[in-house]
Amino acid sequence: MQGSFWPTLTQNTVFGTAYLEGGTWLVKRGWIINDQGERSYAIIESRPDCKFVDFFEIFPHPAKLRMDDGLPLIRRRWCDAEYLKSLSENPFFQFDNLEEALGSKSEIKSDTDYDKKTGDEYEIHDYWGPYDEEYEVNGKVMKKKAVPYWGIIINRKIKVRAVPNPYNHQIPPFVKVKLFEDAQPSWFGVGIGQIGYPTQERLNKLVNQRLDNVDLILNKMGFYNANDTLLNKKQLQISKPGKWIGVADTTTSVRWMDTPDVTAEAYREEALAKQDFRESTGATSAMMPSDNQDEQHRTAMGIQLLQGAAGMRFRPVLRNIELDGIQQLAMFYFSNARQFMTIPEWVLIVGKDGQKYNVRVTPEQIQAKIFFIPTGLSETVNKETQIGQLLRYKEITMNDPTINRTEINKRIAELFGFKDVDKLVIQAQPMQTGPGQLDPQMQARIQQRLAEGATPQQIKQEMMGNPPQAAMVTPNG
């Protein structure tokens, strides 16, 4: 799943919209040897599947806004003849017109780099959407309209499969993630490319103008007197070291055209344009190092606070990824597990303490209705700010006996991600007060040293300090 999410996040950032195929079920077969030593061809994997889907492979209906609104969606992909043959051998796929599909020719070619010929690849269109289904009741043909269907079309003209949606969730098995929502309701989101496009055009114009100005300065234009009979016009177009040109008057026959040098101003304007681009796309100065030492923060705490504040801008983005991506993917996984899981399976889970455990799950245990609420991504954005606030509060209340400093240390350790917090933080014991008792600070010090493994003799020696040295008597008294 992690390998599929990386390219999805990349396309989501650039285009504003990205896709995952997460609502399908993977069945993988292979050769195994059973307890009797017999070799057989059996299912070795049966689990939910997650694959990256390229942005340019999905074609939604022009009026489609959500994945579950019932309007059709088409996914385009490419394959070779062997892939089609392997699908036809799958007992779960009942293909029609396979021979006709194998003999057809694709009208276009894919964008792959290898040298291919017509007929080497086939264009597949997966149709997910409503379809009128006909069935017969007592000899009478009935029609059920807008039934969720899955159809496969080869080379845009041969239908090899058309069946009702085989999944219980009854929606296309794809997950759509947006970076930013468009102000106008739309299927597509807004990406960094669209946000930074005006500033990028301005930056390109500035760079092109500066390069043109440099060319004009290095290759100057000029004026010449057309009535000068000694002037050879062709020689003016030749630049050569040590070359001399004969003219009638050196002050009036040839003169340079003045071209203002705007290179320095263009560089300053380019720096402003780059800064505007970063600000518009979210790459604020608080998140990026500055070349100017006077603008650099001298303390790590100052940098953490600014980065935490800048990271709050991306919290809605991470929340969209959680709700549109991770939550929908988890719902797909659970729905397909309830539908296709028939035998108990061992599942690897991660507990609150960060440890991994193997848990045996049976089909009967996953029949309940579950709604997933992911929170991990958006909550980690502001950790640096929370750590900075706790450290500052701890510093301010250093001499306040009413503050539970142990609890503050525990929260700081949890925000840092430490799992063995109970081993790091000493649980304070009740202090004994009264005549003849040690002060609370000394009692707390003794408890800390005991938790660190020091012996009572060592603690006593530390509390009493080193014994005074005996005075040395010299021979002279």
N, C-alpha and C positions, 0 to 999 in steps of 0.2 A: 504493500500500500504506500509506503514512504517513497519508493522509487517512482510510483505513478504520480504522486502529488507534486514533485519538484517541477516537471515541465508544465503541470497545470498552473502552479503559482506563477511561473514565468509568463505564460500567455495571458493569465489574468491581469498581471501588472501592465503588460504592453497593450493588449487589446481591450481590457476591461471586462472580458468574458472568457471563461474557460470551462471545459467539460471533463467529466470522468464517466466511464461506463462501470457503474457499481451495482446495478440491479440484476446482474446475471448470476448464474450458478455454474461453477467450474467442475467438470467431471473429467478426470485424467486417468487413463488406463496404462498399465504396464505389466511386465512379467514379474511374478513373485514365486517363492518356494514355500509351500505350506509345511505343517508339522510332519507330514508323512514323506517329505522330500520330493514331492511332486511339483513340477513347474507348470504354472497356469497363468493365463492372461486375465487380469482382474482389475477392478477399480483400486487405484492407489491414492487418489485424492478426490474428495467430494466436499466442496466448501464454497462459500461466497467468493466472488472474484471482483477485482478492481483493476481497470486498465485506463491509461491515458487516452483521450480522444482529441485529435487535432481540431483547433478552432475552425479550420476551413473544411472540415468533414461534415459539419452539422448544418442543415438547411431547414429552419423553422418556417411555419406558415406565416405570411406577412402580418396577420393579426394576433399571432400567438404571443402571450406575455409570460405564462408560467408553464412549468413542465406538466402540471396536472390539470390544465384547463380544457383538455379534450380535443384541441386542435392538432392536426397532424404535424409530424416531424420526420425528416428524412436524413439518414446518415449515409454518406458515400464513402466507399472504400474500394481497395483494389486487391486482386488475388490472382493466382495462376491456376492452371487446370488441375494440378494435383490437390489444391485446397478444395476445389469444388467436388472432386471425386471423394475426398476424405469425408466431406460433409454428407454426401449421399450414402456413405457406408454407416453413418451414425444411425442407430435404430430410433433415436428421438427425432430425427429429421426425415420427413417424408417428402422427397423432392419430386416435382413433376417437370417434364420436358428437359431433363438433364442433358440428354444427347443433343437436343436442339441448342441448348445454352452453350455446350462445349464447342459446337460448330459455328457459333455466332462471332462477330467481330465487333470490337469496341469502336465507337465513333471518335473517341478522343484518347489521348495517352496521359498517363500519370506524370507527375513531376519528378519521379525517381531518376537517379543519375546513370543507372546502368543502360547499356546499349540494348534496346529491345526492338522487336519487330511486331507488326500487327498480328494479333492472335496469341502473343506470349502472355498477355494479361487480360483480365476481365474486370469490368466495372460493376460493382455491386451497390445496389440501393436498398437499404433496409427502411421500410415504411412502417412507422408506428403512429397509428391514429384510427379514427372511426371508419367503419366499413359496413355496408349493408349485408347482413347475413341471411341467406335463404335456407329454410328447412321445410320438411314435409310433415304434415299432420293429417292422417286419414286420407291420404291421396291429394291433399290440397297444399299448394306451395304457399308458405307463409314467409314473411320478411320481417326481420328485426333490424331496425335502423340504428346506425351509429354505435355499432359494437366495437370495442377496442380490439384492433387487429394488428398482426405482425405479418408483413409481406416482404418477400425478397425478389427483386427484379435484377436480371442479369443483362448488362449492356443496354439498359434503358428500354427494352422491348420484350423480354421473355420472362414471364412470371414462373418461378420455380417453387414458390411456397406462399401460401396465404392461409393462416390459421388465427383463431382468436388469441389474444395476448395470453401466453402460458403462465404468467406470474400472477400471484394473488394480489399484488399491489396494483395491477391493472393500469400502469402508467409506463411511458418509455423508460427503459432501464438506464437513464443517464442522470448525472448530477451536474447542475449548472451553478457556477460561482461567479459573482460580480465583484469588481473592485469598488466602484462608486456607482450609486444609482443615478440614472439620468433624470433631469427635471421633468421631462415628458415621459409618461409611461412607455416603456420599451422592453423588448426581449433582451437587448444588449445593454451592457453597462458602459461606463466611461473609464477608459484606461489612461495611463500616464502619457501615452502618445497623443491622445486627443487633448488632454489638459495642457500639455506643453507645446502644442503645435504652433500657436501664434508667436510665442516667444522664440521658438526654434527658427521660424521663418525670419524673424527680426535678426537673430544672431547670424543666420546664413547670409543675409543681405549685408550686414556690417563686415563680415569676413570677406565677402566678394568685393565690396567696395574698397577695402583696404588693399587687397591684392592688386586690383586695377590701378590704384594710386601708386603702388610700388612699381608696377610696370611702367607707368607714365614717367616716373622720376628716373628710373634706370634707363629708359629708352625715350629720351626727350623728343618732343616735336619742336619745330621752329619755322621761321619765315626766311625767304630768300628773294632777292631782287631778280625778277624775270627778265629785266632789260640788261642785266650784266652779261656782256658777251664773253667775258673770261670765265664765267662760272659754268662748270660742268654739272648739270643736275643729277646725272647718274652717280657721280662721285659722292654726292651728299647722302646717299643711301648706304654707303659703305663705311663701317667703323673699323679702323685699323690703327694700332699703336704706331706712332712716328709718321703718320700720313699728313701731308700738307696739301691744301687746296688753294689754287690761285683765284683771286677775286680782284675786282677793280677798286673796291673800297671796303675795308674790314669792318667799318662801323655801320654801313647801310646795306651791304650785299647779303649778309647772313646775320640772323638774330634768333636767339632761343625764345621759345614760348614759355612763359612762366607758369609752372604747375605747383599749386600750394601743397605742401606736405602735411597731410592730415593723419599720418600713421599713429602718432602718439595719442591723439584724440580718439581715434578708432579703437585703440587698445583699451582705453578707459571705458568707452561705451560698450565694448565687448564684455569687459568684466562685470559691468552693471547688468547686461543682458543675461549673462550666465547666472548671476545671483538671482535675478527675477525668475529664471527657469527653475532653479532649485527651490525657491520659495513656493512657486506655483505647484510644483510636483510633490512637495512635502519634504524635500531634502534640505531642511532648514540649517542655518549656521550653527545651531546648538548641537546638531548631530554630526557635523563635519568639522575636521580640524581647520584652523585658520592659518594662513601663511604669515599674517602679521602677529608678531610676538606680543604686541600691546593688547591684542584682542583675545589672546589665549588665556584661559583660566589657570590660575596658579595653584588651585587646590583640587583634589580629586572629588571632594564633596560638591564643589560648585559645578563641575562637569556632570556629575551624576544627577544633580537637581535639574539642570537644563536639559539633559537627555531624557529624563523622566517626563518633563513637561512637554518636550517635543514629541515623545512617543505617544502621548495621549491623543494626538491627531490620528494615529493609526488604530486606535482602539475600535472605532466603528467598523473599520475595514476587517480587522480580525474577528469582530463579532459577526460580520456577514459570512466570513469563511466558516465560522462555527455553525451558524444556523443553516446556511444554504449548502455547505459542503459536508462537514463532519456529521451533523445531525441527520441529514438525508441519507448519507451513506450508512450510518448505523441503523436507520429504519429499514433500508433495503436489506442489509445483512440479516437482521432479525426476522424480517418477513420471509425471506428465502430459506432461512434455517428452519422456521416453523413449517414451511411447505415441503422442503426436499429432504430434511434430515430424518433418517429412518432408523439409524443405529446409534448407540451411545458413542460420544467422541470425547477425547481429551483436549481441553482448551487451556492455553497458556494465558494467565491473567496477571496483572500487576496490582499489588495491594497498596494500602495507604502508606506503608512503610517503605515503598519502593522495591520490595522483594517480589520475585516472580514465582508463581505457584501454578502447578498443574491441577486442574479441576475437571472431574469427570461429569459431563453434561449428558442427560438423556433427553429424548424427544418430548417426554412428558413434562419436563421442567421448563420448557420454553413456550408453553401454550398460552401464558398469560399476556394481557395487553400491557405493553411497555412504551413509555414515551421518553426519549433521550434528551437531556439538556446539557450540552457541552459547555464548559466554562473555562477550560485550562488556558487557552491562548490569550483571551482578553484580560485575564486576571494577572498574567505574568508581565504585562507591559509596564505597570507602575510599581514594580518591586523595588527598583532603585530609589524611587521617591519615598516609598514607605520605609526603607532601610535608613535613608538619610534623616527622615523625621524622627524615627526611634532613637538614632544615635544623638541627635540634637536634644531630644527630650531627656535622654539619659544624662547628658552633660549638664543640662540646666538643673535637674533635680538631684545632683550628686550628693548634696548634704541634707536632703529631705528624708527623714526616717519613715515617713508615711508611704513612700513609694516602694512597690515591690520590684526591686531591681532584678530579681531572679526571673520574674515573668517577662520583663523587657528583654533580657538576654535570650530567653527561650524563643520569643517571637522573632528576634533578629536571626537566630540560628535557623529557624524554619523558613524565613524568607530567603536565606542564603542557599537553601536546598539541602541542608544536612538532615540525614535520616535518623541518626542516633543521638537525638537531642537530649534524651534522659541521661545518657552517659556524659554529656558535656556539661550540663547544668546541675549543680549541687542542690539537692532539696534541703531547704533551710529547716533546722530543728528548732523547737521552741526554746527561747532564751530564759535562763533562770535569773531572776532579779531578787535583790534583797541584800541585807548586810553580809559582808564577807564574800560576795560573789564578784566575778570578773565583769568588766563592762561589756555591753553587747558587741562592740567591734572586735574585742579580743576573743569572745566566744565564737563569733563567726569565723575568725581566722583559724581557730583550733578545729572547727568543723571542716573547713576547707582543706587543711593539711591532713586530717584523718581520711577524708575522701580521696586525697591524692596518694595515700599509702604510707604516710610518715608514721613512725612509731611514737608512743608517748614520750620516750626519752628524748627523741630528736625535737619534738615540739617543745618540751620543757627547756631544752638547751637554747632553742631559738627565742623563746620568750624571755629567758633570763639574760641572754646575751653572753658574750665571751667573758670568762673569769678574768679579774684584774691580774696583770703581770706582777710578780714579786720584784721588789726594788733590788737592784744589783749594787753591791758594796765593793768599791775599788780599794786597792791596797793603801791608797792615800787617805782613806776614810770618806 
